[in-house]
């Protein structure tokens, strides 16, 4: 059998939609092909998908979970072990979503409610955002999006939290806090990073971009991981940030670090999306700079876009330690690249050296490569 052919880098990117419902396949095809940069081929189940893959290699796959002859997670495991490629998984089951991201899916999107036309426009936009993110993460030749018009200016962190410089107060700060921002590829990155912290590490606050309803399952999975000494939880409004604890900011709200006495707590607030994200790393980093100044450290890790780059610079200007994950260990180098471009990162480190640099900083010294 001849090798499967690859699509021309100058033509549309081929998306393989794998779903057992013929009606759903056609609806997804219509949505995806509304962007002329993509062309859809379909398969009713993983066995048909294998037959498609034997003839040509798509740019990425949109994969359902519940299918009669082979479920999507089983197919995803086989695919990632034999022919890794960008995959967007569609499911409402949080545990399965986290498992898919652990296996190697780049994006997870909740299933749509086809019966509610009022919600379908927003869902279609979310789907296309996930498809484009997966394409770019897979280094596919995606032509650039049209430039936004001046009326489409994105809200900045100012819409949630005005920028003010860090100002020392009368109470002496004794606690330290670590703020982490991560997106595409973040589940696997956190599973590698968190086991490297000791049980008495400074309190961590983490923004991991995930769809609404999935983050609690990720927090529970990380908390049960026997390799992780930290307590890991989905943050609640006014939760204290304390040593030995990592709080994940819930989906669809912004997370702010606030000073309380000599320590900190997390506040959850509403507001517009910042850098097209809610929660936004930009907002988390700005609030951490204002609350903790030199008693804080900020880490920006794998992810698409620029969320957090400006906030990390504000942290550096406030005297915080700032770290960017290096390109070699990122699934997607977008967020760290932008932070480095803005000279926001003092250190650029591989994933397996970030925790050691943070613990050296906490002990009163500093190690690692300087930007």
C-alpha positions, 0 to 999 in steps of 0.5 A: 500500500502506498503511503497516505498523501498529505494535503497541499500546504497551499490549500485548505487544511483538512479536518477529519470529523469523527462522529456516529451521527450523520446529521451531526457530521453534516452540521459540523461540516457546515460550521467548519467550512464557513472558514474557507481555510478548512475542508472537512472529511467525515467518518462515522466511527474510528474504523472509518477514520482509520480507512480515511487515514490510510489514504490521506493525512488530515491536518487535525481531527474533531473527535466524538467520545460516545460511538458504538464500535470504538469509543473516542478515548480508545481511538485517541490512545491508539492514534497518539501512540501510532500517528500523533496529530492535533485532536479536538475532542467533543464531550460533556463528560469532565473526567473523559475530557481530562483523560483526553487532555492527558493522552494528548488532545490539544483542545476539548469542547463541550457538546452543543445543544442543537435544540437551542438556536440562541446558543449555537452561534456562541458555540460555533464561535467556540468550536472554530476558535478551538479548531484554529488553535489546534491548527496553529498548535500543530504548526499547520499552514493556517493563513492569518486571521483578518485584522480586527477593525478598530471597533473590535478592540479587545478589553484589557485587564483595566476592565477588571482591575485598574493598573496601580503600582505595587506599594509596600504597606505597614504590615510586613509581608512574610508569605510568598505566592506563585502565580502560574498561567498556562493554556494549550498543553497545560494539563500535561505540563501541570502533571509534570510540574506539580510533582516537583514541588515539596509539600511546603512550597509557597501557595500557588494560584493557577490559571489553566484555560479550560471550558466551563465544567471541566476544571473541577475534574482536573483539580480532583485528578491532580489532588489524587495524584500520588506523585503530587505532595501539594493539596490541589483544589478548585479555588473558591471565593476568598480561599486563603492562599497558603503553603502547600496548596495549589488553587486553580481559578475556576472557569468563566470567572477572573481570579485575583490575588489579594493581600490580607494581613501578612498573607493572601487570598483569592477573589473571584470576580466577573468581568469581560474576557481579557486577551479573549480569556476568562479567567485571564492570566493577564488579570491574575498576574496584574493582581499578584504584582499589586498584592505581593510585589517582590514576594511573588513569582510569576510563571508563564507556560505553554499556550496559544496567544498572548494572555499574561505577557503584559501582566508578567512584565508588570510583575517583573517591574514590581520586583517579582521573579518572572519565568517563561517556559522554554520553547523546546518543552512547550506544546505551544510556545505562543504565550511564553514567546510573547512574554519573552518578546516583551522582556517580561521573563527574567528566566527562560527554563525547561519545564523540569527546572521551573520548580527548582528555580522557584524553590531556590527563590523561596529559600532566598537565592536565585538560580537559572538562566537569565533572559 
